[in-house]
């Protein structure tokens, strides 16, 4: 009976250690997302119709760790507090990252290719971010989709898509592969 209690305690400690590792990892990833967004912002690439947020590479990490969903969502919210689009970006920009991260995790559970996860990130952000930018300029959704602003929406969507897909493929996929090869061996 004493042995069983000891074994149970060791299992409980291991589960507690695993929880602590996941929480710590999530906190570090959220902080890293925040810092990397500001590095991109130094080059005027974090907010606006042309984006190349190096922090978006971290949105690929739900392929490896489930807690990365919460981490990149929190990191996005914190980084977007500096957005010129204010509350719109705090809410909808963060929601876009949450949806993208959930889709990336789903790709992992289905064992889909990494490039499909990168495509999901690019599509979700290409749909959301142009509305945030144009609405941040004081336009309502009917103005955004009407001509000639519809052309503006689609050009912003194309630019955001290319930036997001580029970051996910050029930085995110190598990051995921490196973690799988070196950390999860």
N, C-alpha and C positions, 0 to 999 in steps of 0.2 A: 504494500500500500504506500509506503514511504517512497519507493522508487517511482511509482506512478505519479505521485505529486511532484517529484523532482523533474520527471520528464515533462509533465504539463507545464511546469514553470519555465523550463528551457524553451519549450515551444512558444510560450507566451512572450518570453523575452525576444525570441527571434522575430515573432510577428510585430512586436513593438519596435524593434530595431528596423525592420523593413518599412514600417509606417514612418518612422523618423527619417529614414533615408529618402523616401518618396516626398515627404513634405520639404525637406532640405533641398532636394533637387528642384522641386517646383519653385521654391523661393529664389534659388540661384538663377533658374531659367527666366523667371519674371524680371529679375533685376538685370540680367544680361540683355533681354529684349529691350528694356527701357534704355539702357546705356547705348546699345547699338543703334536704336532709333535716333538718338541725339547725335551720334556720329554721322548718320545719313543726313540729318538736318543741317549739320555744319556745311554740307555741300548742296543744301536746298533740295534734297531728294526724299524727304520724309513726308511732306504734305504738299498736295497740289496735283495737277494733272499729269505731271511726269514724276514718277516715284521709282526709286530703287533703294528701298529700305533693306539694308543688309540684315536687319533683325528678322525679316520675314523668312529667312532660311530656317529659323527656329520653329516655324509653323509646320515644318516637315517632321519634327521630333515625336509627334504622336504615333508615327510609324514604329517607334521604339518604346516609348514610355507613355502610358495612359495619363499620368499626371501632367504631362506637357500641355494637355488641353487647357487645364485651369491656369497653368503657368503663362502661356502665351496670351491667353485672354486677359489675365491681370496685367501683364506687361504692356499689352496694347492699350488698355484703359489708362494706365499710368502715363504712358508716353503721349497718348492723345489728349491729356489734360493741357498740353502745350499747343494743341492744334488751333490754327486760326479759325476753324469751323466750329469751335466750341462744343456745345451740348450735342449737336448733331453727330460729331465725330466721336464724342465720348460714348454715346449710345449705339449708333448704327455702325460706326467703325469697329467698335468692340464686338458687336453682334456679328459682323462679317468675319472677324477672326475666329470667334467661337464656332460659327457654322463651318468655316474652312477646316479648323482643327478637328472637329467631329467627323467631317468627311475624310480627312486624312487617317484618323484612327479606324474608321470603317474600312478604308482601303487596306489597312494593315490586317484587320480581322478577316478580310476576304482574300488576303494574299495577292492583291493586285499589284501591278508594277508601280515603282516609285514615281515614274513620270505621270501616271494617272493621278496620284496624290498632288503632284505639282500642278497639274491641269485643274484640279478641283480648287486649289488655292487661287489660281489666276482667274478662273471664271467667277467665283464668289466675289472677289474683290473688284473685278471689272464691272460687275453688276451694281455693287453698293457704292463704291467710292465716287464715281462721277455724280451720282445723285447728291451725295454729301457736299461735294464741292459746289455744284450748281445751286443747291438749296442754300448753302452757306452764303452765296452771293445774293440771296433774297428772292430767288425764283421758286414758284410752286411747281409741283410735278407736271401740271398741264403745260406750263411754259417750257419745262425741261425737255419734254418729248415732242413739242411742236417744232416745226421748221422755222428758222434755221438752227434753233437751239438743239433740235434732235441730232443734227450733224455734230454739234459740239459735244453732246453726250456721247455719241458713238466714237468720236475721235479721242475723248478722254478715256472711254472704256478700252479702246485699243491700246492706248499708251499704258494704262494701268495693267492690262492683261500682259503686255510684253515685259514690263518691269517685274511683275510678280512671278511670271513664269520663268524669266531669266534668273531671278534670285533663287527660286526654288530648285531649278535644274543645275545652275552653275555653282551654287553654294550649299543648298539644302541637301541635295542627293549625295554629294561627297561627304557632307557632315554625317548624315545617317549611316552611310557605308563605313565610314571611319569608326563611328561608335559601335556598330555591329561587329566590326573586325577587331577592334582594340579593347573596348570596354566590356562587351557582352560575350567575349570569346568563351 
